[in-house]
Amino acid sequence: MSIDFALQQRRMLLKTSAVGFGHLALTAMLGQEAIAEQKQNISSNPLAPKQPHFPPRAKRIVFLFMKGGPSHVDTFDPKPMLNKHDGTPPPFDLPKVTFAKQGNLLKSPWKFKQRGQCGLPVSELFPHVSKHIDDLCILRSVHGTNPAHGGALLKIHTGSDQFVRPSMGSWITYGLGTENQNLPAFITICPTLAHGGVNNWGTAFLPAYCQGTPIGNASLSAAQAKVKHISNARIDPQLQRKQLDLIAAMNQDLLQETGTNQALEGRLNSFELAYRMQSTMPEVQDISQETSATHASYGIDDPVTEDFGRQCLMARRFLERGVRYVQVTHSDSEVQWDQHGNLYQGHTKNASEVDKPIAGFLEDLKNRGLLEDTLVLWGGEFGRTPTSQGTNGRDHNPHGFTMWMAGAGVKGGYAYGATDDFGYYAIENKMHVNDLHATILHILGIDHERLTYRYASRDFRLTDLAGRVAKDILA
């Protein structure tokens, strides 16, 4: 190669590179402006609706959480081999770590029957829910990593059983905002205060506006569940408005001097939301506005189903008013779904309390057209073993259990995945909790790998470094 030709090539490289460098600089400047504009919009109205990454199937989600761990082999995942080998030692290896000592195989005390046009089997524990089996997508291969309630609750709610991380509802709020500026984006009705407590609906390092708002707790009846301090008997709304305007003005002056202060801005936004909630929240919680027929369909006219029925009806009222994420928790201070002994008595009690309310809830959503774009999720933190424990009980089982979805474009009357012949381990189309979260976000129009937040010099996401979307369940 001649020296002249080499010089020409070098000049051409610099000339084209200069254009490239300029393009990169312009792109960086525009990117910084876009980020600044986004931050400004978030700061002025952080709960404003945000565009999903792609067209969503669902606009909102409700999680019907059965605390304690309902038994999949007694509800939606029948195992004939348990009946055949009842009382015999399990013909498979148990996990190296179990929550407690386990005995022989224990058959289900309930019969299963094929229901609906799809013919999927459902236990006689759920006679009302079984009528909606053609709308349910049964996930039979969910599995996690922790056999203890505390870790398993955190895993199903936050994606991590080891660290304090933002909850699923907080991530969804961060990604999508809300469609009602007078209500929180994320509401949890009668949540449990045990096994992680507030961390199960907390925001961790995400902005404060992503925090879940609890209404009551598991130790209170649904009729007593209210937002604390929702009204101010000493100061009228007009004076409150003047106070808030003064506080905002003073703090805006401070923010101009100090720059962005996420904690302060979060408090100011929470003051404004609390002010707006004073008139909106009591109206939403006033279920007396509903017809007697609606009350009956949710089981509110029956003392057995009244409590959970109230929660489900409140959930529907929040959902139809644009709340993005609602959780309803079935829990109590006695046995919950955690039957280490007396499986028959405990699961019979629990199922009888939730069966009719859930069926009424599904029917109501469907009649109002809400089921088309609402994702309903049902399940606990894990399942239970096919082996016995105590007096006809079952131990914790995170290695394979069942949850179900309904609405929002998921396949109805469809069973996804499978556990082994006895129901101990997920073996087919295994759905880890990270996969469950990735799939939920996908249904809401969110790419779980792009929903990230930078904290402590690394990017975090709900699914951490895992997560696979189960596209086979989508209609």
N, C-alpha and C positions, 0 to 999 in steps of 0.2 A: 504494500500500500504506500503511495507517494505521500510526502509531507503536505503538499497542497490539498490533496484529497482529504487527508486526516483533519486538516484545519477547517475545511468546509463542513465536514461532518460534525465537528465540534461546535461550530457556529450554529448550525441547524439544530443541534441538540439543545443548546442554550436558549435559542429563540423559541422553540416549541415548549421547552420546559418552563420558560418564563410565563407563557400563556397558562400552562398547567398550574404553576404556583399561584398565579393571580386568581385562577378559578377556585383553587383550594381555599385561598384567603377569603374570597367572596362567599363561598359556601359556609365557611366557618363563621363569618360575620352574620350571615342570614340565620344560621343555626342558633347562634347566641341570641339573636333578636327573637327568634321563635320561642326559645326556652324562657327568655325574660318575659315575653308576652304570656306564655302559659303560666308562669309563676304569678304574674300579676292577676290573671283571671282566677287562678286558684285562691290567691290571697283574698280577692274581693268577694268571691263566692265559691268556696272550696267544694260545696256539695252540689254545684250545678251539674246537670247531666253531661256525661262525657261520651264521646264516640267510641264504640267498641272497635276492636281490631278488624273484625269482619262481621257480616250480618249475623245477628244472634238468633237463636231459636227461642230463647227465654229472655224476658225483661226483668224477671224477679225470681227469687227462690225462697222456699219455706222448708226448714229442716225440722221434721217431727222426730225429736231425739228421745229414744227410750233408754234412760240411764240404767246401767247395771249389766246390760248384755243379754238381750232376748236370745233364746235358743233357736238356732236355725233349723235343727233337726226336729223341732217340735212345732214349727210354724210354716216355713215356705220351702224346705229342702228335705223331703221325705227320704228315709233310708230303710228299705225293706230288709237289708242285711242285719240291721239292728234287731228287728223282730225275730229273725231266724237264729241269731247268736246271742240273744239276751241272756245276761248272767254269766257269760264266758269271758275269759281273759282276752284283751284286745289282741288281734293277730297282726299287730304292727308295732313299730317302735314309737314310744312316746318322745316328745321333745326333751332335750337335755335339761331344760329349765321349765318347770311347771309351777303354777301358783300354789298348788297344794297336792297332797297325795291322792291319787285316783285309783278307783277300783275296776270292777268288771264292766262290760258293755251294759248299757241300760236302754231298753226300747222306749219309744215314745208312748205315753199313756193316751195320746190323742190319735184319732183316725184322720186320714187324709182323703180328700175327695177331689176329683177333677171338676173344675169349675169353668164357666164361660164358654165362649166359642173356641177359645184357644186350647182348652182342656188342661191347663196347668193345675197341678194339685195344690190345695191349700188345706191347712189344718182346720179342724172344727173349732179351734180357738178363735178363729176370725170369720164367723158366718156373715157379717156385714161387709167387711173389706173384701171378702172373696167374691162378692157380687160385682166388684169393679176390677176383677183380675184381667179383663181384656184391655184395661188402661194401664196396667202395671208392667214395668220392666224389672224382672227379678234378677238381682245381681248375686249369684250364688258363690262367687269365688273371691270375695273381698278378703284381704288378709293384712295384718299389721305386724308390729314388732314387739309389743309390750303386753305381758299377761296381767299387769296390775292396773287397777282402775285409773289411778292418777296419771300414769304415763299414757295409757290408751286413750283417755279423754283428751289429753293435750294433743295426741297424735291425730285423732279424728277432727279436732277443732282447729289446730294450728299447723299440722304437718310435721311437728317435731315433738318427740317425747322426752327430750333431754334439755332443751333450752326454752327460755321465754321468747316466743315468737308471736307475730301478729296473727289474729284469728282469721279464719276463712271469711267471715262476714266483714272484717276490717279490710282485707285485701280486695274484696269485691266492691266495697264502698270507695276505696282508693282508686280502683280502676274505672268505675262507672258513675259515681255520684248517686244522686237520687232524683226522683221525679216529683217530689213534694218538699218544698222548702220550709214547710211549717212543721215537719215531723223529722225525726232522725232517719238516716238512711238504713240503720242497722238496729233492730229491736230484738231483744230476747225476753220471752215471757216466762216467768217463774223458773229462772235458771237455778241449777244446783250451786250451792256455795262450797261444796266439798270437791275433792279430787281436781284441784287446779283452780276452782272458783273463778274469780274475775279474769284469770288468764285465758279462760276458754272463750271469752268475748272481748278480750282486751286488744289494744292497738299496738302494744310494745313500742317499737321505734318508728312506726308509721305516724303521720300527723294526727293530732288529737281529735280532729273531726271524724276520724275513722272508727272511733271507739263505739262499742255497742252500748245501747241504752237498756238497762234492765228494768223490767216492770215486775215488781214483787220478787219473790224468790221461792224456792221449793218448800220452805217451811210455812208459807202462807197459802191460803186458798186462793183460787183465781179471782173470786169475788173481792178479795182484799188487795189484790195486786194493783197498785197504783204507782205512778211516778211521784217520787217524794217532792214535796214543796212545789207542787204544780200551781198553786195559787198563793197570793200574798194578801192576807186579810188586812194588813196595815197600810198598804200603799196602793193607790188606784193605778190603772194602766197608763194614764196620761203622765203621772209623775214618774213612773218607771221609765217611760219613753224618754223623758227629759234627762233622767239620770244616766241612762245608757248612752244618749247622745253626748253628754258631757264626758263620760268615761272614754268614749271612742275618740272624741276630739283631742283629749289630753294625751291619749296613747298614740294617736297618729302623729302628733308632734314629736313624741319620743322616738317613734319608728323612723321618722325622717332624719333624726340625729344618729341613731344607732344602726340603722339598716334592718334587714329582715330578722325577725325574732319569731320563730315558728311557735314556740310555747305561748308567747304573749298573743299572737294573732289567733291561735287556737282558743285561748280563753275568751277573747273578744267575740269570736264567732259563736262560741258556746253560749255566751250571754244573750246574743241576738236570737239564737234558736230557742233558748229557754223562754224568752219573751213571747215568741210566736206560738210556742207550744201551749201556752196557758189557755188559749181559746180553742185550739185544735184537738189536743190530746183528750180532754174529757169527753168531747163529742164522739171521738172514735171509740173510746172504751165504753160508751153508753149503749150496751146491747139491748136495752129495753125498747129501742127504736125498731128492732127486728120483729117480724111477725111470730105469732105463737107456733105456726107451722115450721118456721126456721128453727126456733128453739127446740122443738120436738125432734127435728131431723138431726140435730147435733147432740141430742140426749140431755139437754139442759133441764128437762122436766123430770129427770130421774136422778136420785141422789148418788147412784153408782157412777154415772157418766157425766154428771153436772159439772164437775171441776174441769176435766180435760175438754169437755164440750165448750165451756166458756173460753178456754185458751184458744181453741181452734177457730171459734167464731171471731174472737178479737183479731186473730191472725188474718182471717179473710178480710176484715175491715181495714187493716193496715195495708195489706197487699193491694187492694183495689184503690187505695189512695196514694199509691206510688212509692211506698216503702220498698227499698231494694231487697233487703234480706231480713227475714223474720225466722226466729227459732222458737219452737214450742217444746218444752221439756216435760216428759212424764217422769216424775220422781216423787219419792216420799221419804220419810225418816225411818221407815221400817225395813222393807225388803227390796223395794224397787224391782228390777228384773234379775236380781243377783241371787238366784236360788241355788245355793250350795247344798241345801236340804229342802225337803218338802216342795219339790218342783211342781207337782200337780196343783197344790193349793196356791202357791205364789204366782205361777204363770196364769192360772185361771182367773185370779183376782186382777192381775195387771191387764190381761187381754180384755176382760169384761169392762174395764174402765176406759179403754181407748178405742175399741173396735167400732162401736156405733159413731162416736164423734169423728173418727177419721173417715168413715164411709160418708157421713153427712157432709163433711168438709169437701171431699172429692166431688160429690154430687153437686154441691153448691158452686164450686169453682167451674165445673163443666157447664152448668145451666147459665152461668153469667158470662161464659166465653173466656174466663180467666185461665182455664187449664191449658188453653192453646199456647199461651206465652208465660206460664208460670211453671217452674220446675219444682216438683214436690219430691223431697228426699226423706226416707224413713229408715231408721236403724239405730243401733247402739254402738258402744265403743268396741265391742267384740261379740263373738257368739259364745256358745257353751259346748263342752265336750260331749261326745257320745258315750263316754265312760261315766260311771257313777261316782258320787261323793256323798259322804254323810248319809242322811236318811233320804234315799231316793232323790238326790240332788245332782247337779252337774257343776263342774269347775269352769273357770274362765278359758276361752279358746280364741286367741287372736290369729290362729294359723289358717282358718277358713271359716267364713261366716257369711250371712246374707244381709243385704240391704236392698231396698227397692226404690225406683224412681217412677214418676208419672208426669204426664204432660210435656209441653215444650219440645215436641218433636222426637221424643224417645219412643222406641218400639213398644207398643202395648201388647199384652198377652205373650210376652217373650221372656225366656230364661237365658241368661248369659253366664257362661262359665259353669264350673262344677267342682264339687269336693269329691273326695274318694268315696268308696262304697259305704263307709261308716260315718262320713261327715267330719273327719278330723282335720284334713289338710286340703287346701285348694290345689287342684291339679290341672284344671283346664281353663284356658283364657284367664289366668290368674290376674286379679286386679288389686294391686297394692294400694294402700291409702293414698300414696302420691298419685297413682293412676286415677283414682276416684276424684281427687281434687282437680287434676288436669282435665278430666272429662267434664266436670261441673263448669269450670271456667270456659271450656270450649263451647258448651251449650249456651253460655251467656255472651258469646262472641269475643272471648278473650283468649289470646295465645299465652299459655302459662309460662312460656319461656321469655316472653316480652314484658310481662307484668313484673317488673323488678323495682327495687328501691335500694339506693346506695346508703349503706350505714357501716360505720367502723371500717372504712376502706375496702368494702367488698359489696357486690350486688347480691341482694337476697330476693327470694321469691317463695311463694307458698309451697311449691313442689321441690324447692331446694335444687338439687342436682339430678333429680329423677323426674318421673311422670310420663305416662304414655296415654294418649287419648283413645278410649275404647269406641272407635267409630262404628263398630258393628251394632251398637245399641241404638244408633240414630236412624230414624225412619226416613 
